[in-house]
Amino acid sequence: MALKMNSASDLRDEIRAATDLRSKHLENVDRLVRRYTTSWYRSDRQPDTPTAHNHAYELMSVLLFAVLYDNPQVDISSDNPHEWDANGVLTAGQYSEALQMGLNRWSKKQMIGNALFDVAVDYFFAWSIVMTTTEDQPGYQSADIIRQWPRFHRIPAEHFVMDASAMTWDPVDANGPRWNGHMWKADKEDLLADPTYDKEAVKSLSVDTDLEKYDVEREGGLHIPKRGEIVGWDIWVPEYQIDGFYPEDGYHGAIFTLAVGHGEGGMSKNPQWLRKPQPAFTPRWGPYTMFGYQKPRNSAFPLSALVATAEKAEELNAHEVAAAEDARAYKKFAAVSARNAPDAEKIKMVRNGEAIVVDAEDLRQSVAQIELGGASRTQLEWVERTRDALNRQSGMSDALRGEVTGDPTATEIAESSRGSTIRLNGLQRRFRMPIQRCYESALFFMFHGDDHKMALGQEGMKLGMTEIHGGRYGQVYIKSKGGWVEYDGRDHWRYDDLTLTVEPWSMEHTDQNVLQRNVMKAVDVMLKMNQQMPTSPWMRWKKPMQKMWDVFNVGSADEWIDFEVLSQVQEMTGGVAGVSGTPGGGQGSQVNQHGAYGAGEQNRSVSSGSALASVRENASMMGAAQKV
C-alpha cells in the first residue's frame, strides 16, 4: 500500500506533522476558555485581559441547552422488514424494532446526555471528538460470558490527531484522512498484563515521562503524584487490512500502537511499536466521530462559533474595559471660591431638605458643580455599535435571548423569529448529525458483537421478546417459543440494511405550557381515533401513533394505548387477525402475538379469562354502535 507503515518512525513522522497542524488551530482556544471562566473561577488560570463582556458565557448560556438537553432517542428501521431469518423465527422488521428498544434503553441507562454534555462544550470552543467502543456491562463481570454494550468516550481536541493532508474529517470521503488516532495513557502494570502487548517493549519504557504532554495540568505546573503510567498512541489506518479479518464480519482497517517520547525538539527519535497491528472491529468510518459547526474550505478542522466571533468579541471587550475604567475615574464635586470658605463647609455638611445661612450674596455664582472623567458619549456609542455587530455575527438577537424591547410590529417579530430559528436549527443540526453517526457506531456493535446483550424491558415483552443478542448467531427470547431461539442473522440480514435516525424531539427541552397543550392534543387524537382503530385492522396503527407521540414529545404510545388489546378487539369485531398480516394472510381465529406492531409476526391463540370477557364485551358494544 502507498501509506508507509514499515516502521514506527514512519508513523512518528505522520503524527508529528499532524500535531503541528493541530496545535496551530488550538493555540488561542485556551485564551477563550480563560475569558469564559473569568478571573474568579481559578486563581492560577487568569484571563489575559479583564473580562468586562463575557461573550462566551452569554452565547453558551443561551445555546448550549438548545443543542443538547436530554438523552437522545433513535428510530431504527430495516430496508427489508418482511424478510424472515433462516429458521422462520423472526422478521428483519421485528429485529430492527428490538434493536431500537435496546439502543434507547442503553441511552437512558447510560445517561448519554451527560456524556455528550462535555462534547457540546467542546463544540462551541473548537471541535469535539467521540470515540465509540464497547465495555463490560456493570454487574456481569463474574459471569461466564461478560455482557457488553457500547460506550462513548470524549477525546479532548488536544489528544486527537489525523492525517495532515486531509480536507475533511470523515475517512469515508474521497479527501478524508488516511489515518486518525489519539494519545492515551495507561498504567504500565496493566499493559504488561494485556496479552496483546509486547511485554519486552513495554518493560523497556520508562514510566511517568512525557505526562505533561497528556495532562494539561502538569504542563501548567500543578503537582500530580506519579502513578507509574505510560503515554502512547493508537492510530487507526483504514487501508491496512489484516489477513483473515474481513469487512463483512465487521473488521475495517487496523490499529497501530506505539510509544513516542516528547523532547524539547519535538517527538523522540526512538519510537517503538508496543504491539502488532490489531484488526479494527469498527464501522467503515472508524472509531472516531468529529463534531464541528462551520466548515472552512479545504480544511479538515471545523470552525467553532466562539472562534469565528472572537475578534469582534475581543474588540467589544476592549471598549467595555476602557469605558469601565473611565467610569471608575468619574468624579462629581462642588468648587467654592476662597472668599466663601465657610460656606463650603456648610454646604459639605448640609443634609437634604435642610436650610443654611451663607455669607455669599449669590451662592449660585460662588459655587460651581464640576464633573471630571467618566465614559464619554462617543465611547458609549462605540460600545453599542460593537455590541450590535457582535450580535449580528453570532446571531444573539434579543428574541433568541427571550427578550422583547421597544414596540416591534408583529411582522418584525415574525421575521426576527424566523431568522433566529433558521440559525438555531442550523446549529442544532450540525450537532445532531455527528450524534447520529455515534449512534450508528453503537448500533454496529450491538448488531455485530457476539457478547452484546440487551434487555428489552416491559416494552419488549409486548413485542414478544425480553432480550436480544448480537453477533453471527444472535439469540432472542421469544415468549411464545418458551425459551431462547437462535437465528442466523448475519447471513440473511446486513448491518447496512438498517436505517437509524436520531429523534430531534428527544434532545430538546419542552416548555411546560407546550407540554400541557401537547398532552391535550394527544388525548384529543385518542378520542377521535378510538372508533376507527378497532375497525381498521389493515392499518399499521403503532407506527403512525408513535410518530405522533414523538412529535408531541409526550412519551411512548405504548404507555397510552395497549396495542395487544387493540388486536384482540379487532379480532372480536371481525377484523383480520394480525394488524399487518403474516406471510400468506390472516389465520382466522388466531390473533397476532405482537398486536398492531408490524408485518410477519408469529401467531398465537387468544387466551380465555376475564380480560377476554372484557374484550368481548367492549367488542359487542362497538358492534352495536356500528349497527346504529
matplotlib code that plots the C-alpha trace (Angstrom):
import matplotlib.pyplot as plt

x = [0.0, 1.1, 0.9, 4.3, 3.9, 7.1, 8.5, 7.4, 9.5, 7.3, 4.2, 6.0, 6.6, 3.0, 1.9, 4.5, 3.1, -0.5, 0.3, 2.0, -1.1, -3.5, -1.6, -1.9, -5.7, -5.8, -3.2, -5.8, -8.5, -7.1, -7.4, -11.1, -11.6, -9.9, -12.0, -15.1, -14.3, -13.1, -10.6, -12.9, -13.0, -9.4, -6.6, -3.8, -5.6, -6.3, -7.6, -5.0, -7.3, -10.2, -13.5, -15.9, -18.0, -18.2, -19.4, -18.6, -20.7, -23.6, -23.6, -23.3, -25.9, -28.4, -27.4, -25.8, -29.0, -30.7, -28.2, -28.4, -30.9, -31.7, -30.7, -31.1, -33.5, -33.5, -35.7, -34.4, -35.9, -35.0, -34.8, -36.4, -38.9, -40.7, -37.7, -37.6, -34.5, -33.3, -35.4, -38.6, -38.5, -38.1, -38.5, -36.0, -38.6, -39.1, -35.4, -34.8, -37.5, -35.9, -32.5, -34.3, -35.7, -32.3, -30.4, -32.9, -32.8, -29.0, -29.1, -31.3, -29.4, -26.0, -27.3, -25.7, -26.9, -24.3, -21.5, -22.4, -22.5, -18.7, -18.8, -21.3, -19.0, -16.1, -18.3, -18.6, -14.9, -13.2, -14.4, -15.4, -14.2, -16.2, -14.6, -17.2, -16.1, -17.5, -17.3, -18.5, -22.0, -22.0, -22.9, -21.8, -18.0, -18.2, -20.5, -19.2, -19.8, -19.5, -22.2, -21.0, -22.6, -21.4, -19.6, -18.9, -15.6, -14.9, -11.4, -10.0, -9.1, -5.5, -5.3, -6.7, -4.7, -5.4, -3.8, -2.4, -3.2, -7.0, -9.5, -12.4, -12.5, -14.6, -12.5, -15.3, -15.0, -12.6, -10.5, -10.8, -7.9, -6.0, -5.5, -6.5, -5.9, -5.5, -3.0, -3.6, -2.1, -2.2, -0.6, 2.5, 1.3, -2.0, -0.1, 2.1, -1.0, -2.5, -1.6, -1.9, 1.1, 4.7, 6.0, 9.6, 8.7, 6.6, 9.3, 11.8, 9.6, 10.3, 7.2, 5.9, 7.7, 6.1, 2.9, 2.8, 2.0, -1.1, -2.1, -2.6, -2.5, 1.0, 2.2, 0.7, 2.9, 0.3, 1.9, 0.1, 1.5, 3.2, 1.4, 3.6, 1.9, 3.0, 1.9, 1.1, -0.7, -3.4, -3.6, -6.4, -5.4, -8.4, -6.5, -4.4, -6.5, -5.1, -5.4, -8.3, -10.3, -12.9, -15.2, -18.3, -17.5, -17.2, -13.4, -12.2, -8.6, -6.0, -4.9, -1.2, 0.0, 3.3, 5.1, 6.7, 8.7, 8.4, 11.6, 12.2, 12.9, 9.6, 9.0, 11.6, 14.0, 13.3, 9.7, 8.7, 5.8, 4.0, 2.1, 1.5, -1.1, -4.6, -7.6, -10.0, -13.5, -15.2, -17.6, -16.2, -15.9, -13.7, -14.0, -13.9, -16.6, -15.9, -18.4, -17.9, -20.1, -18.8, -16.6, -13.7, -12.8, -10.2, -9.7, -10.4, -10.7, -14.1, -14.6, -16.4, -18.9, -16.7, -13.6, -15.4, -16.7, -13.6, -12.1, -15.3, -15.8, -12.3, -12.9, -16.1, -14.4, -11.6, -14.2, -16.1, -12.9, -11.9, -15.4, -15.4, -12.0, -13.1, -16.4, -14.4, -12.4, -15.6, -15.8, -18.6, -18.0, -18.6, -16.0, -16.4, -14.2, -11.7, -13.7, -16.5, -14.6, -17.0, -19.9, -18.1, -18.0, -21.7, -22.5, -20.5, -22.3, -25.9, -28.4, -31.2, -34.1, -32.3, -31.8, -28.4, -27.3, -24.4, -22.2, -22.2, -24.7, -25.3, -24.3, -25.1, -22.4, -19.9, -20.3, -19.7, -20.6, -17.8, -17.7, -14.4, -13.7, -16.4, -17.2, -17.8, -20.9, -18.7, -17.2, -20.6, -21.8, -18.9, -19.7, -23.3, -22.2, -19.7, -22.2, -24.7, -22.1, -21.2, -24.8, -25.2, -22.2, -23.2, -26.9, -27.5, -30.7, -33.0, -35.6, -33.1, -32.3, -36.0, -36.2, -38.5, -37.7, -39.2, -42.5, -41.9, -44.6, -46.0, -44.2, -40.9, -41.3, -42.1, -39.2, -36.8, -38.1, -37.7, -34.1, -33.2, -34.9, -33.0, -29.7, -30.5, -31.8, -28.6, -26.5, -28.6, -28.5, -24.7, -24.5, -27.1, -25.6, -22.4, -24.6, -26.4, -23.0, -22.1, -25.4, -24.8, -21.5, -23.2, -25.7, -22.8, -21.5, -25.0, -25.5, -22.1, -20.9, -21.1, -21.2, -23.6, -26.8, -29.5, -32.7, -35.8, -37.9, -41.7, -41.9, -40.0, -42.5, -45.3, -43.3, -42.8, -39.1, -37.4, -33.7, -31.7, -28.2, -25.9, -23.3, -23.2, -25.7, -27.8, -30.4, -33.8, -36.0, -39.3, -42.2, -44.4, -41.5, -40.8, -37.1, -34.0, -34.2, -31.2, -31.4, -28.8, -29.0, -25.6, -26.2, -29.6, -29.6, -26.9, -26.0, -26.1, -29.8, -30.6, -31.5, -31.1, -32.5, -32.0, -35.3, -34.8, -37.6, -35.7, -32.8, -34.9, -36.5, -40.3, -41.9, -44.4, -47.2, -46.3, -46.2, -49.7, -51.1, -49.4, -50.9, -54.4, -53.7, -52.7, -55.9, -57.9, -56.3, -57.1, -60.7, -61.0, -59.3, -60.8, -63.7, -61.5, -58.7, -60.7, -62.5, -59.4, -57.1, -55.4, -53.7, -50.4, -51.5, -48.5, -46.0, -48.1, -49.3, -45.8, -44.6, -47.4, -46.5, -42.9, -43.9, -46.0, -43.0, -45.2, -43.5, -44.3, -47.6, -47.4, -47.9, -51.2, -52.5, -52.5, -51.9, -52.2, -55.7, -56.4, -55.5, -57.9, -60.7, -60.1, -60.4, -63.6, -65.1, -64.4, -61.1, -58.3, -56.0, -52.7, -52.8, -50.1, -50.7, -48.4, -47.0, -50.0, -52.6, -54.6, -55.2, -58.9, -59.4, -55.7, -54.5, -51.1, -48.9, -47.5, -50.8, -50.6, -46.8, -46.0, -45.6, -44.6, -45.1, -45.9, -49.5, -50.9, -54.4, -56.3, -56.3, -59.5, -60.4, -61.7, -59.5, -61.0, -64.5, -63.9, -62.6, -65.7, -68.0, -66.3, -66.5, -70.2, -70.7, -68.7, -70.6, -73.9, -72.6, -71.7, -75.1, -76.7]
y = [0.0, 3.6, 4.8, 4.0, 1.9, -0.1, 1.2, 3.1, 6.1, 6.4, 6.7, 9.0, 11.4, 11.4, 12.1, 14.9, 16.7, 16.2, 17.6, 20.6, 21.4, 20.7, 23.0, 25.9, 25.6, 25.3, 27.9, 30.6, 28.3, 28.4, 32.2, 31.8, 29.4, 31.7, 34.6, 32.4, 31.3, 34.8, 35.7, 34.4, 30.8, 29.8, 31.8, 30.3, 30.5, 34.1, 35.6, 37.7, 40.7, 41.7, 40.2, 43.1, 41.4, 37.6, 36.8, 33.1, 32.7, 34.6, 32.6, 29.2, 30.1, 30.7, 28.0, 25.1, 23.6, 24.3, 22.0, 19.2, 18.9, 15.2, 11.7, 11.1, 8.5, 6.8, 5.2, 2.1, 0.5, -2.2, -2.0, -5.4, -5.5, -8.6, -10.8, -13.8, -15.3, -18.8, -20.6, -18.6, -17.2, -13.5, -10.9, -8.2, -5.6, -7.2, -7.4, -3.7, -2.8, -4.9, -3.1, 0.2, -0.7, -2.0, 1.1, 3.5, 1.7, 1.8, 5.5, 6.1, 3.7, 5.2, 8.8, 9.5, 13.1, 13.6, 12.0, 14.3, 17.5, 17.9, 17.2, 20.0, 22.4, 21.4, 22.0, 25.7, 26.3, 24.2, 20.8, 17.6, 14.0, 11.0, 7.5, 4.7, 1.4, -1.4, -2.1, -4.6, -4.1, -3.4, -6.4, -9.1, -9.2, -12.6, -14.2, -16.9, -14.6, -10.9, -8.9, -6.0, -2.7, 0.3, 3.2, 6.9, 8.3, 12.0, 12.6, 16.1, 18.0, 18.2, 14.4, 13.8, 13.6, 12.9, 12.9, 16.5, 16.3, 15.7, 18.2, 16.7, 14.8, 11.8, 8.9, 7.7, 10.9, 11.0, 13.8, 12.4, 11.4, 8.2, 7.7, 9.2, 8.4, 9.7, 9.9, 7.8, 6.9, 3.7, 2.0, 0.0, -2.9, -3.1, -3.1, -5.9, -7.9, -7.4, -10.4, -8.3, -6.1, -6.9, -7.4, -6.7, -3.5, -2.4, -3.3, -1.1, 2.0, 4.5, 5.4, 8.8, 10.5, 13.0, 13.0, 16.8, 16.3, 14.4, 16.1, 19.9, 20.4, 19.0, 21.3, 24.2, 23.4, 21.6, 18.8, 15.5, 12.3, 9.9, 6.7, 4.5, 5.5, 5.3, 7.6, 6.0, 6.4, 4.4, 5.1, 3.7, 3.1, 2.0, 1.0, -1.6, -4.8, -7.7, -11.2, -13.3, -10.3, -9.2, -6.1, -8.3, -9.6, -6.0, -5.5, -2.4, -1.5, -1.9, -0.2, 0.6, 1.2, 2.9, 4.9, 8.2, 10.3, 14.1, 16.1, 19.8, 19.4, 17.5, 13.8, 11.3, 9.8, 6.4, 5.5, 1.8, -0.5, -1.7, -4.5, -5.9, -4.2, -5.2, -5.8, -2.9, -4.1, -0.9, 0.6, 1.6, 5.2, 4.1, 4.6, 8.4, 11.0, 14.7, 17.4, 20.8, 23.9, 25.5, 24.0, 26.2, 25.4, 22.6, 22.2, 19.2, 21.1, 22.8, 26.5, 27.0, 29.7, 31.3, 31.3, 32.9, 35.7, 36.0, 39.0, 41.1, 39.9, 41.0, 44.4, 44.8, 43.7, 46.2, 49.0, 47.9, 47.7, 51.2, 52.5, 50.8, 52.3, 55.8, 55.3, 54.4, 57.6, 59.7, 62.5, 65.0, 67.7, 71.4, 74.2, 77.3, 80.5, 81.1, 84.1, 81.9, 79.1, 79.0, 78.5, 75.5, 73.8, 74.5, 73.1, 70.0, 69.2, 70.2, 67.4, 67.0, 69.3, 71.5, 75.3, 77.0, 80.6, 81.6, 84.8, 84.9, 87.3, 84.9, 81.4, 80.1, 82.4, 81.5, 77.7, 75.6, 71.9, 70.1, 66.7, 65.0, 61.7, 59.2, 57.4, 59.8, 59.7, 58.7, 55.9, 54.5, 54.8, 52.7, 50.1, 49.8, 49.7, 47.0, 45.0, 45.2, 44.0, 41.1, 40.2, 40.1, 37.9, 35.4, 35.5, 36.5, 38.5, 39.8, 37.3, 34.4, 35.6, 35.7, 39.5, 41.8, 45.5, 48.6, 48.4, 46.0, 45.1, 41.6, 41.4, 42.4, 39.9, 37.1, 38.0, 38.1, 34.9, 33.2, 34.3, 33.3, 29.9, 29.2, 29.9, 27.9, 25.0, 25.0, 25.0, 22.1, 20.2, 20.4, 18.9, 16.2, 14.8, 13.5, 12.2, 10.1, 8.8, 8.0, 6.0, 4.3, 3.1, 1.9, 0.1, -1.5, -3.1, -4.2, -5.9, -7.5, -8.0, -11.7, -10.6, -7.7, -8.4, -6.0, -6.5, -5.0, -4.5, -4.2, -2.7, -5.8, -8.1, -6.6, -7.3, -10.9, -10.6, -9.9, -9.8, -9.5, -10.8, -9.6, -11.5, -14.0, -16.4, -14.0, -15.0, -13.6, -14.8, -15.5, -15.6, -17.9, -20.3, -20.6, -20.0, -18.9, -19.2, -18.9, -17.2, -17.0, -13.2, -12.4, -14.5, -13.0, -9.5, -6.9, -4.0, -1.8, -2.7, -0.8, 2.9, 4.8, 8.3, 10.4, 11.8, 15.6, 15.9, 13.7, 16.1, 19.3, 20.9, 21.1, 24.1, 23.1, 25.1, 23.5, 20.1, 20.7, 21.6, 18.5, 16.2, 17.6, 17.2, 13.5, 12.9, 14.5, 12.3, 9.2, 10.2, 10.8, 7.6, 5.2, 4.3, 3.9, 1.8, -1.3, -1.3, -0.8, -3.7, -3.3, -0.2, -0.4, 1.9, 1.6, 3.4, 6.5, 6.8, 6.6, 9.2, 11.5, 10.9, 11.7, 15.0, 15.8, 14.7, 13.0, 9.7, 6.3, 5.5, 2.1, 3.9, 5.3, 2.5, -1.2, -2.4, -6.1, -5.5, -3.5, -6.5, -8.6, -6.1, -6.1, -9.9, -9.8, -7.2, -9.4, -7.8, -9.7, -11.4, -9.7, -6.0, -6.2, -9.8, -12.7, -14.2, -15.7, -13.6, -13.9, -17.0, -16.8, -17.2, -16.7, -13.3, -11.9, -12.2, -8.7, -7.0, -3.9, -3.9, -4.8, -7.4, -11.0, -11.9, -15.4, -16.0, -17.3, -18.1, -15.6, -16.8, -17.0, -15.3, -12.0, -10.0, -11.8, -11.4, -7.7, -7.5, -9.4, -7.0, -4.0, -5.6, -6.1, -2.5, -1.4, -3.7, -2.3, 1.2, 0.4, -1.0, 2.1]
z = [0.0, -0.6, 3.0, 4.6, 7.8, 7.6, 10.8, 13.9, 12.6, 9.6, 11.7, 14.1, 11.2, 10.3, 13.9, 14.2, 11.1, 12.4, 15.9, 14.5, 12.3, 15.2, 17.6, 15.1, 15.3, 19.1, 20.1, 21.0, 22.4, 25.9, 25.8, 25.0, 27.9, 30.4, 29.4, 29.7, 33.2, 34.3, 37.0, 39.7, 38.7, 39.3, 40.8, 38.7, 35.4, 34.9, 31.6, 29.7, 29.9, 32.2, 31.1, 31.1, 28.4, 28.7, 25.2, 25.5, 28.7, 27.2, 24.0, 25.7, 28.4, 25.6, 23.1, 25.0, 26.2, 22.9, 21.3, 23.9, 26.8, 27.3, 26.3, 22.6, 21.4, 18.0, 15.4, 13.6, 10.5, 8.1, 4.3, 4.2, 7.1, 5.8, 5.3, 7.6, 9.2, 8.0, 10.7, 10.2, 13.7, 13.3, 10.6, 9.9, 10.8, 14.3, 14.8, 13.9, 16.4, 19.0, 18.3, 18.6, 22.0, 23.2, 22.0, 23.5, 26.8, 26.7, 26.0, 29.1, 31.4, 30.5, 30.7, 27.4, 27.7, 30.5, 28.4, 25.5, 27.6, 27.6, 23.9, 23.4, 25.3, 23.1, 20.1, 20.9, 21.6, 19.0, 17.9, 19.6, 19.2, 20.4, 20.2, 20.2, 21.7, 23.9, 27.6, 30.1, 31.4, 35.2, 37.3, 34.9, 35.5, 37.3, 34.7, 32.3, 29.4, 30.3, 28.7, 26.5, 25.5, 23.5, 25.1, 24.1, 25.1, 24.8, 23.3, 24.1, 21.0, 22.2, 22.2, 18.7, 15.5, 11.9, 8.5, 7.9, 4.2, 4.8, 3.6, 5.6, 8.8, 7.5, 6.4, 4.1, 1.9, -1.0, 0.6, 4.1, 6.3, 5.5, 9.2, 12.6, 16.2, 19.7, 22.6, 25.7, 29.0, 31.0, 33.9, 32.9, 35.0, 33.1, 29.7, 31.0, 31.9, 28.5, 26.2, 23.0, 24.1, 23.6, 27.1, 26.3, 24.5, 27.5, 30.0, 28.2, 28.6, 31.5, 33.5, 34.2, 31.4, 29.0, 31.1, 30.8, 27.1, 28.1, 31.3, 30.7, 34.5, 34.7, 31.9, 33.8, 36.8, 39.0, 41.1, 40.5, 42.1, 39.8, 39.2, 37.0, 33.8, 30.1, 27.3, 23.9, 20.7, 18.9, 15.2, 13.0, 9.4, 7.3, 4.2, 6.1, 6.2, 8.2, 6.6, 7.9, 9.2, 6.7, 6.4, 6.1, 9.6, 11.0, 10.6, 8.9, 8.8, 11.6, 14.8, 15.2, 18.8, 19.5, 22.2, 21.2, 23.7, 23.6, 23.9, 23.6, 19.9, 19.3, 19.3, 20.2, 17.6, 19.1, 18.7, 19.1, 18.5, 21.6, 19.9, 16.5, 14.3, 15.6, 13.4, 13.9, 14.9, 13.9, 11.3, 8.0, 9.1, 12.1, 15.8, 15.8, 15.2, 14.9, 15.8, 14.2, 13.5, 10.3, 7.6, 6.2, 2.6, 2.1, 5.9, 7.9, 11.2, 11.8, 12.7, 16.0, 16.8, 19.5, 17.3, 14.4, 16.7, 18.9, 17.1, 17.4, 21.0, 21.8, 20.3, 22.3, 25.5, 25.0, 24.6, 27.6, 29.7, 28.7, 29.4, 32.8, 33.7, 32.7, 34.6, 37.7, 37.4, 37.2, 39.9, 40.6, 43.2, 44.1, 44.0, 46.1, 45.9, 48.6, 49.8, 50.7, 52.5, 55.5, 53.0, 51.6, 55.0, 55.5, 52.0, 52.7, 55.9, 54.9, 54.5, 52.0, 52.9, 55.4, 55.2, 55.8, 56.1, 53.9, 53.6, 49.8, 48.3, 45.3, 46.3, 42.8, 41.3, 44.1, 43.9, 40.7, 40.2, 38.4, 36.7, 35.7, 34.0, 33.1, 29.9, 27.0, 24.8, 21.9, 23.8, 24.8, 21.3, 20.1, 22.8, 21.5, 17.8, 18.5, 20.6, 17.7, 15.3, 17.6, 18.0, 14.2, 13.8, 16.5, 15.9, 19.5, 19.0, 21.7, 20.6, 21.0, 24.5, 25.3, 25.4, 23.5, 23.7, 22.2, 20.3, 17.4, 14.9, 14.5, 11.1, 12.6, 15.4, 12.9, 10.6, 13.6, 15.0, 11.6, 11.1, 14.7, 14.2, 11.0, 12.6, 15.7, 13.7, 11.7, 14.9, 16.3, 13.0, 12.8, 16.3, 15.7, 12.5, 14.3, 17.1, 14.6, 13.4, 17.0, 17.5, 14.2, 15.6, 18.8, 16.6, 14.8, 18.0, 19.0, 15.7, 15.2, 18.8, 19.9, 23.6, 23.2, 25.0, 25.9, 28.0, 26.3, 29.4, 29.5, 26.0, 24.7, 26.4, 24.4, 21.3, 22.5, 23.2, 26.5, 25.5, 22.2, 21.5, 18.7, 16.7, 13.9, 15.6, 17.6, 20.0, 21.1, 23.9, 22.2, 24.7, 22.6, 22.0, 25.7, 25.6, 23.7, 19.9, 17.7, 14.3, 11.6, 11.3, 9.8, 6.6, 5.9, 7.4, 6.9, 9.1, 6.1, 5.6, 8.9, 8.9, 12.1, 12.8, 15.9, 17.1, 17.4, 20.0, 22.4, 22.7, 23.3, 26.3, 26.2, 27.8, 30.5, 28.8, 25.5, 27.1, 28.6, 25.2, 23.6, 26.2, 25.5, 21.8, 22.4, 24.3, 21.6, 19.0, 21.0, 21.4, 17.7, 16.6, 19.1, 16.7, 13.6, 15.1, 16.1, 12.7, 10.5, 11.2, 7.8, 9.0, 11.0, 13.8, 16.1, 13.8, 13.0, 16.5, 17.9, 15.4, 16.5, 20.1, 19.2, 17.7, 20.8, 22.9, 25.4, 25.7, 24.2, 22.5, 24.3, 27.6, 26.3, 24.0, 24.7, 21.1, 22.1, 23.4, 20.3, 18.2, 20.3, 19.8, 16.1, 16.1, 18.1, 15.7, 12.7, 11.7, 10.0, 12.5, 12.7, 12.0, 9.4, 8.5, 8.2, 5.1, 3.3, 5.1, 8.3, 10.4, 11.1, 14.9, 15.6, 16.9, 16.1, 19.2, 18.7, 18.2, 16.0, 15.8, 12.2, 9.5, 9.7, 13.4, 14.6, 15.8, 19.0, 20.3, 22.4, 26.0, 27.9, 31.1, 32.5, 30.1, 27.1, 28.5, 28.9, 25.3, 24.0, 26.0, 24.5, 21.1, 21.4, 22.4, 19.5, 17.2, 18.4, 17.9, 14.4, 13.6, 14.9]

ax = plt.figure().add_subplot(projection="3d")
ax.plot(x, y, z, "-o")
ax.set_aspect("equal")
plt.show()
